[in-house]
Amino acid sequence: MRLVIARCSVDYVGKLTAHLPLATRLVLMKADGSVSIHADDRAFKPLNWMNPPCSVKEEEGRWTVTHGKSGEQLILTIEEILHDSSHELGVDPGLQKDGVEAHLQELLAEHITTLGEGWKLVRREYPTAIGPVDILCRDDTSATVAVEIKRRGEIDGVEQLTRYLELLNRDPLLAPVRGIFAAQEIKPQARVLAEDRGIGCVTLDYDALRGIERDGTLF
């Protein structure tokens, strides 16, 4: 990963245009080819970004990031570089889910028809370049569905599933792929964001998946 802190302005040129005026910003250039521009707020969300595959052409005072398929560009006009360093992070082991999330994934994979009659499991932990999708399955029409499972469903989980869907939909053997965000509890803001992005929401009953009624007896 390369970390650059620079005083720069940024212009996005593509289906629409956007401009970030001159300011001090963090530029992240990752091994997967992505480039993102960050301010010192907004938590993890970048001001602008370019997903892989993309190439970077560095000229004095001007960096041009071009997407390899769409041709869209991020143009950074550099006034001053304050910091520039590269770091080898190695292979990331991925997010370790807590016991409940891991068990929810296992149970839902075992009882995939909880999501609908005729649904079939493709596999758990389906690998992608940015980490494994919890469950990949097919619905009753054989359409591909990616399922992200959380104990508590919040906005960051929706963002995570959105990134998975973007990658999966590049695979012609899987596309089109739609998403389902499944959790024991889904926060209202997360539900609104998911629905706005065409992602379905499912509230999971942990006890029911385990075959236990509310009074503690087995089904």
C-alpha positions as CSV (number, residue, x, y, z in Angstrom):
1,M,0.0,0.0,0.0
2,R,1.2,3.5,-0.8
3,L,0.3,6.4,1.4
4,V,0.5,9.9,0.0
5,I,-0.4,13.1,1.9
6,A,-0.5,16.0,-0.5
7,R,-2.0,19.4,-1.1
8,C,-4.0,18.7,-4.2
9,S,-7.2,19.3,-6.1
10,V,-9.1,16.4,-7.7
11,D,-11.3,16.2,-10.7
12,Y,-13.4,13.2,-11.7
13,V,-14.2,12.8,-15.4
14,G,-16.6,10.2,-16.4
15,K,-20.4,9.8,-16.7
16,L,-20.5,13.0,-14.7
17,T,-17.9,15.4,-13.4
18,A,-16.9,16.3,-9.9
19,H,-14.3,18.7,-8.4
20,L,-12.6,18.7,-5.1
21,P,-10.9,22.1,-4.5
22,L,-7.3,22.5,-3.3
23,A,-6.8,21.0,0.2
24,T,-4.5,18.6,2.1
25,R,-5.7,15.1,1.6
26,L,-4.6,11.4,2.0
27,V,-4.3,9.4,-1.2
28,L,-4.4,5.6,-0.7
29,M,-3.0,3.5,-3.6
30,K,-3.6,-0.2,-2.8
31,A,-2.1,-3.4,-4.3
32,D,-5.4,-4.3,-5.9
33,G,-5.1,-1.2,-8.1
34,S,-7.6,0.9,-6.4
35,V,-7.0,4.6,-5.6
36,S,-9.0,6.6,-3.0
37,I,-8.9,10.2,-1.8
38,H,-9.6,10.9,1.9
39,A,-10.1,13.9,4.1
40,D,-9.6,13.9,7.9
41,D,-13.2,13.1,8.6
42,R,-16.1,10.9,7.2
43,A,-14.7,7.8,9.0
44,F,-13.8,5.3,6.4
45,K,-15.6,6.8,3.4
46,P,-13.4,8.4,0.7
47,L,-14.2,11.7,-0.9
48,N,-13.6,10.1,-4.3
49,W,-12.2,6.8,-5.6
50,M,-11.4,4.6,-8.5
51,N,-12.0,0.9,-8.3
52,P,-9.6,-1.6,-10.0
53,P,-8.5,-2.2,-12.6
54,C,-6.9,1.1,-13.1
55,S,-3.6,2.6,-14.1
56,V,-1.8,5.7,-12.7
57,K,0.3,8.1,-14.8
58,E,2.5,10.3,-12.7
59,E,3.7,13.6,-14.2
60,E,5.1,16.6,-12.4
61,G,2.2,18.3,-10.7
62,R,-0.4,16.0,-12.2
63,W,-1.4,12.4,-11.6
64,T,-4.0,10.7,-13.8
65,V,-5.8,7.6,-12.7
66,T,-7.6,5.9,-15.5
67,H,-10.1,3.0,-15.1
68,G,-9.1,0.1,-17.4
69,K,-12.6,-0.7,-18.6
70,S,-14.7,2.5,-18.5
71,G,-12.0,5.0,-19.2
72,E,-13.2,7.2,-16.4
73,Q,-10.5,9.3,-14.8
74,L,-9.4,10.9,-11.5
75,I,-7.0,13.8,-12.2
76,L,-5.0,14.9,-9.2
77,T,-3.3,18.3,-9.5
78,I,-0.5,18.2,-7.0
79,E,0.7,21.4,-5.4
80,E,2.9,19.9,-2.7
81,I,3.6,16.3,-1.4
82,L,4.0,16.2,2.4
83,H,4.5,12.5,2.8
84,D,5.0,9.5,0.4
85,S,5.6,6.0,1.7
86,S,5.0,2.4,0.6
87,H,4.3,-0.5,2.9
88,E,4.0,-4.3,2.2
89,L,1.0,-5.5,4.2
90,G,1.0,-9.1,3.1
91,V,-2.0,-11.4,2.8
92,D,-4.8,-10.4,5.1
93,P,-6.5,-13.2,7.0
94,G,-9.8,-11.5,6.7
95,L,-12.4,-10.5,9.2
96,Q,-12.9,-13.1,12.0
97,K,-16.6,-13.3,12.8
98,D,-17.8,-13.7,16.3
99,G,-19.4,-17.0,17.3
100,V,-22.9,-15.9,16.7
101,E,-22.2,-14.6,13.2
102,A,-20.2,-17.7,12.2
103,H,-23.0,-20.0,13.5
104,L,-25.7,-17.9,11.7
105,Q,-23.7,-18.4,8.5
106,E,-23.5,-22.2,9.1
107,L,-27.2,-22.5,10.0
108,L,-28.4,-20.4,7.1
109,A,-26.3,-22.4,4.6
110,E,-27.7,-25.6,6.0
111,H,-31.3,-24.2,5.8
112,I,-31.0,-22.0,2.7
113,T,-34.7,-22.4,1.9
114,T,-35.2,-20.0,4.8
115,L,-34.7,-17.4,2.1
116,G,-37.2,-19.0,-0.2
117,E,-38.6,-22.2,-1.5
118,G,-36.4,-23.8,-4.2
119,W,-33.2,-21.9,-3.2
120,K,-29.9,-23.8,-3.5
121,L,-26.6,-23.2,-1.8
122,V,-23.6,-22.7,-4.1
123,R,-21.0,-22.4,-1.3
124,R,-20.1,-20.7,1.9
125,E,-17.2,-18.3,2.1
126,Y,-17.2,-17.7,-1.7
127,P,-13.8,-16.1,-2.4
128,T,-13.3,-12.7,-4.0
129,A,-10.3,-10.4,-4.4
130,I,-11.4,-8.4,-1.3
131,G,-12.5,-11.2,0.9
132,P,-15.0,-14.1,1.1
133,V,-18.8,-13.6,0.6
134,D,-20.6,-15.3,3.4
135,I,-23.0,-17.3,1.3
136,L,-23.4,-17.6,-2.5
137,C,-26.6,-19.2,-3.6
138,R,-29.2,-19.4,-6.3
139,D,-32.9,-18.6,-6.0
140,D,-35.8,-20.5,-7.4
141,T,-35.2,-19.0,-10.9
142,S,-31.5,-20.0,-10.7
143,A,-30.4,-16.3,-10.4
144,T,-27.2,-15.8,-8.3
145,V,-27.6,-14.2,-4.9
146,A,-24.8,-13.1,-2.5
147,V,-25.7,-13.0,1.2
148,E,-23.9,-11.0,3.8
149,I,-24.6,-12.1,7.4
150,K,-24.2,-9.9,10.5
151,R,-25.4,-10.3,14.1
152,R,-26.3,-6.6,14.0
153,G,-26.9,-5.1,10.6
154,E,-25.4,-1.6,10.2
155,I,-24.3,0.6,7.3
156,D,-20.8,-0.7,7.1
157,G,-22.2,-4.2,6.4
158,V,-24.3,-2.8,3.5
159,E,-21.2,-1.1,2.1
160,Q,-19.2,-4.3,2.4
161,L,-21.9,-6.3,0.5
162,T,-22.0,-3.5,-2.1
163,R,-18.3,-4.0,-2.8
164,Y,-18.8,-7.7,-3.1
165,L,-21.6,-7.3,-5.6
166,E,-19.6,-4.9,-7.7
167,L,-16.9,-7.6,-8.1
168,L,-19.2,-10.6,-8.5
169,N,-21.2,-8.8,-11.3
170,R,-18.0,-8.6,-13.3
171,D,-18.0,-12.4,-13.6
172,P,-20.1,-13.4,-16.7
173,L,-20.7,-16.9,-15.2
174,L,-22.4,-15.3,-12.1
175,A,-23.9,-12.1,-13.3
176,P,-26.4,-10.7,-12.7
177,V,-25.9,-11.1,-9.0
178,R,-28.2,-9.5,-6.4
179,G,-27.6,-9.1,-2.7
180,I,-29.3,-10.0,0.5
181,F,-28.3,-8.4,3.8
182,A,-29.2,-10.8,6.6
183,A,-28.9,-10.1,10.4
184,Q,-30.6,-10.7,13.7
185,E,-31.3,-6.9,13.9
186,I,-31.0,-4.4,11.0
187,K,-30.7,-0.8,11.9
188,P,-33.2,1.5,10.1
189,Q,-30.4,3.5,8.4
190,A,-28.8,0.3,7.1
191,R,-32.2,-0.9,5.8
192,V,-32.8,2.4,3.9
193,L,-29.3,2.3,2.3
194,A,-29.7,-1.4,1.3
195,E,-33.1,-0.9,-0.2
196,D,-31.8,2.2,-2.1
197,R,-29.1,0.0,-3.6
198,G,-31.5,-2.8,-4.6
199,I,-30.3,-5.0,-1.8
200,G,-32.9,-7.1,0.1
201,C,-33.0,-7.3,3.9
202,V,-33.8,-10.4,5.9
203,T,-34.1,-10.5,9.7
204,L,-32.8,-13.9,11.0
205,D,-34.3,-15.7,14.0
206,Y,-31.3,-17.4,15.5
207,D,-33.4,-19.8,17.7
208,A,-35.6,-20.8,14.8
209,L,-32.6,-21.6,12.7
210,R,-31.3,-23.8,15.5
211,G,-34.7,-25.5,15.7
212,I,-35.5,-24.1,19.1
213,E,-38.9,-22.5,20.0
214,R,-39.1,-19.4,22.1
215,D,-39.9,-21.4,25.2
216,G,-36.6,-23.4,24.8
217,T,-38.1,-26.6,23.4
218,L,-37.0,-28.2,20.2
219,F,-39.2,-28.1,17.0
